[in-house]
Each structure stands twice: as structure tokens, then as C-alpha cells.
Amino acid sequence: MNTGIVIFLIVLFAAALAGTFFAFRQEENKIKRYEEEGVTPQDEIKRSLDYEKSSLKSNVPIQLWIYSIAIFLSLLAFVIYLIL
């Protein structure tokens, strides 16, 4: 039973890590798109303000869900370990 929980937690950690990299890749693609469009100081200021507004609305909630689920499932696995 211990091996199963360890494997489960490793898979859970990998899923959380994959979700984090997914969010990172989204931002990286935005940066590449901005670089292709060209850069002016006004564009950089506008992009910075847009990022501040949109990041809190899109990326932070995604990461909160990823880590909330990961923590909940880890605690559940720990409780199962204690019971069995």
C-alpha cells in the first residue's frame, strides 16, 4: 500500500508541475508574439499594464486550482495512509 501512495503522489506532483509549465508556456508564447510585432516604448507600457490586469485574472486562478487540487489529493493520500 505504501508503494501505491508514493507512486500516486509522484504522479500528482508531475501533474502539478505540468500544469505550471503549461501556464509558463502560455506566457512565453505571448512574449514571442509581442517580439514579432515589434517594440516601441508605448507598446511596452501598454503591454505591461495589460499583463498586470490579465495575469491576475487568468494565470493566478489556474495555478491556484492546480495547487489546491494537488494539496487536497496529497492530504487525502496521507489520511488513507494513516488509516490503512
C-alpha positions as CSV (number, residue, x, y, z in Angstrom):
1,M,0.0,0.0,0.0
2,N,2.8,2.4,0.8
3,T,4.3,2.0,-2.7
4,G,0.9,2.8,-4.3
5,I,0.6,6.0,-2.3
6,V,4.2,7.1,-3.2
7,I,3.5,6.4,-6.9
8,F,0.2,8.4,-6.6
9,L,2.0,11.3,-5.0
10,I,4.7,11.3,-7.7
11,V,2.1,11.3,-10.4
12,L,0.3,14.1,-8.6
13,F,3.4,16.1,-8.4
14,A,4.2,15.6,-12.0
15,A,0.6,16.8,-12.9
16,A,1.0,19.9,-10.9
17,L,4.4,20.6,-12.5
18,A,2.9,20.0,-15.9
19,G,0.1,22.5,-15.2
20,T,2.7,25.1,-14.1
21,F,4.7,24.6,-17.2
22,F,1.5,24.9,-19.3
23,A,0.9,28.4,-17.8
24,F,4.5,29.3,-18.3
25,R,4.3,28.3,-22.0
26,Q,1.2,30.4,-22.5
27,E,3.1,33.5,-21.3
28,E,6.2,32.5,-23.3
29,N,4.0,32.4,-26.5
30,K,2.7,35.8,-25.7
31,I,6.2,37.2,-25.4
32,K,7.2,35.7,-28.7
33,R,4.1,37.2,-30.4
34,Y,4.9,40.6,-29.0
35,E,8.5,40.4,-30.2
36,E,7.3,39.5,-33.7
37,E,5.0,42.5,-33.8
38,G,7.8,45.0,-33.0
39,V,8.5,47.0,-29.9
40,T,8.0,50.7,-29.1
41,P,8.1,52.3,-25.6
42,Q,4.4,53.0,-25.8
43,D,3.7,49.3,-26.7
44,E,5.8,48.1,-23.8
45,I,3.9,50.3,-21.4
46,K,0.5,49.2,-22.7
47,R,1.6,45.6,-22.7
48,S,2.9,45.9,-19.1
49,L,-0.4,47.3,-18.0
50,D,-2.4,44.7,-19.9
51,Y,-0.3,42.0,-18.3
52,E,-0.9,43.3,-14.8
53,K,-4.6,43.2,-15.4
54,S,-4.9,39.9,-17.2
55,S,-2.3,37.9,-15.3
56,L,-4.3,38.1,-12.1
57,K,-7.4,37.1,-13.9
58,S,-6.1,34.2,-15.9
59,N,-2.8,32.7,-14.7
60,V,-3.2,33.0,-10.9
61,P,-6.6,31.3,-10.7
62,I,-5.3,28.4,-12.9
63,Q,-2.3,27.9,-10.6
64,L,-4.5,28.2,-7.5
65,W,-6.7,25.4,-8.8
66,I,-3.7,23.3,-9.8
67,Y,-2.1,23.5,-6.4
68,S,-5.4,23.4,-4.4
69,I,-6.2,20.1,-6.1
70,A,-2.7,18.8,-5.6
71,I,-2.7,19.7,-1.9
72,F,-6.1,18.2,-1.3
73,L,-5.2,14.9,-3.0
74,S,-1.9,14.8,-1.1
75,L,-3.7,15.2,2.2
76,L,-6.3,12.6,1.1
77,A,-3.5,10.2,0.3
78,F,-1.9,10.9,3.7
79,V,-5.2,10.2,5.5
80,I,-5.6,6.9,3.6
81,Y,-2.0,6.0,4.6
82,L,-2.8,6.7,8.3
83,I,-6.0,4.7,8.2
84,L,-4.6,1.7,6.4
